[in-house]
């Protein structure tokens, strides 16, 4: 099912648009200058949409400066207080993350819906397994995927009641299977764009693995329109992980995709060191390229044929391939430099 498209600032989400990568600031939300420093770092890393928590009116006031100077669209993360949603909208945010059922009476929901409609601000309904309504939780006995979907649709109905439909949805659980099933069910039942993520995923190591399994698995099934990898780490690492997942499932619109072999007893060059060095040196290249870094001539030439450019190791040296054709033999200590020369030449063509 194709999803409808919403606009988060100048970034299209859904409707066949490229998958966008998001993150969230962890600075003091009342400190606009510090928050902007982090947003600029995230934007340099490739982040396309940034979310900031707005827990009080001081933070909402800071959003005026943040939104005015941010290089990427800003989403306000709101909980419980509808007045903060209204203040954030006035401050210039590009989207709001809120659950309408948590902000009180119908007139409060209507006030937020009316404000966002006037300002063309989409709303993301964000359901977490730990925030499901008591009645729905009692019905299902636990935060099952079905309970998460019912909760999200309940919040959608509140906005629809006031003629608001510029909506995206997230259904996050710390359980990868539950997360995946919830998104699959929602994909079958609505055409709203889906924001993918595994909540409370963990540290940079384990959180990346969980996110790759959950987010990557859904993207491979054709489900999802925008992603955030949640890590207990520097938010920049969330962005790096997000793009790595997109590359792994073939959904990246740019950047270098490296394929490298795991090494074995046939390897006669420092392939681990070479692969790590290549990964570092191509990190900032925006062009879409596939680079093969292979350890020997058994799999190397075949993989290199599938890549735009690649190397295959020998005994202290390596061959450089370009689209399947051998260019030359290079000593190990020159291999990465020569590979980078070929990559630079390909980019300039």
N, C-alpha and C positions, 0 to 999 in steps of 0.2 A: 504493500500500500504506500503510495506517495504521500508525503506529508505536506501540509500547507506551509507557506513561508511567512516568517515574521522578520522584522528588521530590528536588530539591536544596534542602535546608532547606524553606522554605515556597513555593518556586517550582516549579510543575509543568513538566516538560520532556517533550514528546512527547504522543501520544494526543490530538491536536487542541488542546492548550493554545496560548495566544498565543506567538509567537516571542520568546524572551527574549534580551536583549543582555548580553554579558559583556565583561569586560576583565581585565587583569592588572596588578598593582602592579609598580613598578620601583624601590621603595625598598629599603633594607637590610632583609632579611627578619628580622634579629635585633633590629631596632629597632621594637618594637610600637607605640610612640607615633607615630612618623613614618609608619609604615604605615597606622595608623588615620586620620591626617590625610588621606592620599591616598584611602583608601577612602571617607571621608565626602564628599570632593569628587566622586568618581566616582558615588556614590549620588545626590548632588544633581543631577548631570547626567543621571540616569536609569538608570545601570548597575544591573542586577538580580542579577547573580552576579559575584563577584570571585575571581580565582585568585591565589594567592601561592606563590612557590617556597619549598620547604623543603629546603635543601641540607645541613643539619647539625642536630645535636640542640639547639643554641642557638636556631636558628630554630623548631624544633618546640616548644620551650618557650615562645617568644614567641607561638606560635599560640594558647595558652591565653587570653592577654589579647586578642588580635586577634579571636578567635571570640566571646568573651564580650561585646565592645563593638561589633562590626561591625554596622551597620544592615542589611546584606545578607548572604546566605549566602556562606561562604568555602570555596573549593576548594583543597586542598593539591596542589601540583605536585611529584611525587616521581620521582626517577630512581635506579635501581639498588639503593638500600639499603632493603630491606623494613622495617628497624627504624624508619626515618623515617616510613613509612606507618602503622605501628602507633602511633607516638608522636603523629602528627598526628590519628589517629582518637581517641585518648584525649584530645587537647587540645580536641576539639569541632568539627572541621571538618564541613562539610555534604556534601562529596564529595571523592574522591581521583582525581587523574589519574595513572595509572601504566601501564606496559606489563608485564604479569606475566612475560613471557619474559625480561625484563631484570633480574629480582631474584633469580635463582638457583634452587635446588632446589625440588622439589614441596612440601616441608614449609614453605618460606617463602611460597610462593603460597597454600598452604592457610591459613597463619596470618593473612595479610592478608584472604583471603576470609571466614574465620570471624569475624574482628574486625568487618569491615564489615557482615556479615550481622547480627550481634548488635546493632550500633548503627544499623542501617538507613541505612548510608552507601553511596550508589551509587559505582561506579567508572567513570571515563571512560578508555577505551583510546585513546591518542593516537598515531597513526601519522603520521610525517613521511617525505617521500621520502628524506631523508638518514639515516633510522634503520632502514631495512629490514634484516632478518637476512641474513647473508652467503649462506646457502644459497638463500634465495628470490631474492636479487639475482642469483646465479649462474644460476638457472633462467631468469629473464626477460632477463638481460643488462643491464638498467638499471632504475631505479625507475619502472616503468610503472604505470598505474592498476591493472592486474591484479595486479602484485606488491604494491601497497599494500593491496589488498583481501585477498589471501591472508595477508599479515602480520597484518592486523587480526583475521581469522577464527582464525588460529593463537592469538593472545592470548585471544580469546573462549573458545576450547576449553579453555585452561588454567583459566580461572575456572569454566566449566561443569563441569569435572571434579570440582570441589569444591562443586558445587551452588550456585553463585553466578550469578545472572542479572540483577542490578540494574545494567545496563550501558548506557552510551552510547558512541558511536564518533566519532572524527574522523579524517579522511584528508587531510592537508594537504600541498600542494606549492607551490613558488614559481611553477610553471607553471599558469596558469589553465585551459587545456584539460585537463591531466592531473588537476587537482583536480576539475573538474566530472565528468569521466568516472569517476573513482574513486568519487565519491559516487553517481553514477547506478547503477554496478554494485552497490554495497553496498545501495542502496535496493531493488534488484531481488531481492537474496539474503537480506536479514534484515528484521526489524521493530524492531530497536533504534533508539532515537532518535539522530539525527545532529547533531553539533556542527559547524557549518560555519565554514570559514575558509581563507584563502590565506596560507600561511606565508611569512615573509621577504618580505612584499609590497613594502616599501620606505618611502620618505618619505611624509609626509602627503599630498602631491599624487598621486604615482604609486601609492602603496599604496592610497589610496582608490579610484582608478580600477580597479586590479586587483581589489580586493575587491568593488566594485560589479558588475563583470563576472561574477566567479565566484560570489560569494554571491548576488547579485541574480538571476543567471541560474538558479541552482538553486532559489531560492525561487519564482521565476516558474513553474518546472516542478512545484511542489508538494513539493519535497525540502528537508528541513531543519527542525530543531526549536529550535535555539538557535544564536546566532552570536557570533563575535568578529572584529572587524576589527583585524588586526595592523599597526601603524604604527610607524615610527621617529619617534615624536612623543610629546607629552604623552598619557597614556592617556585623558584626558578627550576628546581628539579622536577616539579610537577609538569612544567611546560616541556622540558626535555623528554620526559617519559611519555607525555601525550603524543608528541610527534613521532617518537620511536614506535609507539603502538600503531599509529596511522600508517607508517611505512611498512610495518610487519604484515598488515592485512591488505596492503595495496591500495590504501585510501588517501595517501599523501599526494598533494598536488605539487609539491616542491621538495627540494632537499636531496641529499645523497643517501642512497640505500646501500649499505655495505653487506656483502655476503662473504663469510669466511669459514674455513673448515675448522674442525675442533682439534686438529693435529693428531698425529699417530706416530708410530715408529718409523714411518717413511720420511718424516719431516727432517730436513737437513739445514733449515734456516731458522732464525729466531722469529717464527711466525706470530707468536703471541705479542711480542714487542712491536713488530711491524704493523700488525692489525690495530693495536692500540694507538700507535702513532698516526696511522692513516685516519682513524676515527676522529682524533683530535684536530687534525689539519683540514679535514673537510667539513667540520662542524658548522662553519659559518657560510657555506656555499648554498645559495638558494636554488640553484638549478637542479632539475630533476635528473639524477644520474644513478645508474646501478654500477657499483664498483665491486669486483671480485678480488679477494685476497686469499689465495689458495696455497697450501703447503707443499704440494708435489705435482708431478705430471700425471698422476692417476685420474684425479678429478679436476685438476686445475684447468686444462684446456677446454674441457666441456663446459664448466661453469663460466669461464671467461667468454665463451661464445655467446652465452645468454646475457652477459653484462655489456655495458657500454665500453668499459675499460677494466683491465684486471692484470693481476700478476700471478704467476705460478712459480713456486720455489724449486730450487735445485740444490746442489751441494755448495752452500755458501754464496749462492747467486740466485737470480730469478729471471724469468722471462716476462716481458711486458706484452700483453695482448690488447688489441683495440678492435672491438666488435668481431672477435674470433680470429683475427689475423695477428701472427707474431710480428712485433715491431723490432725487438732487439733483446739481447741478453745483457743483464746489468749486475754488477757486484752487489752483494747484500748491503754494504754500507751506503750505496747510492740508490737503492731500490725505491725508497719512499720519495726522495727528491725527484727522481726521474718520472715516477708515477704522477706526482703532482704537476710536473711540467706538461704531461700529456693531458691531464684533466684541465689545466688552464687553457691549453690549446683548443680543446673541445668546446669549452665555454665561449671562447672568442669567435668560434666559427659561425 
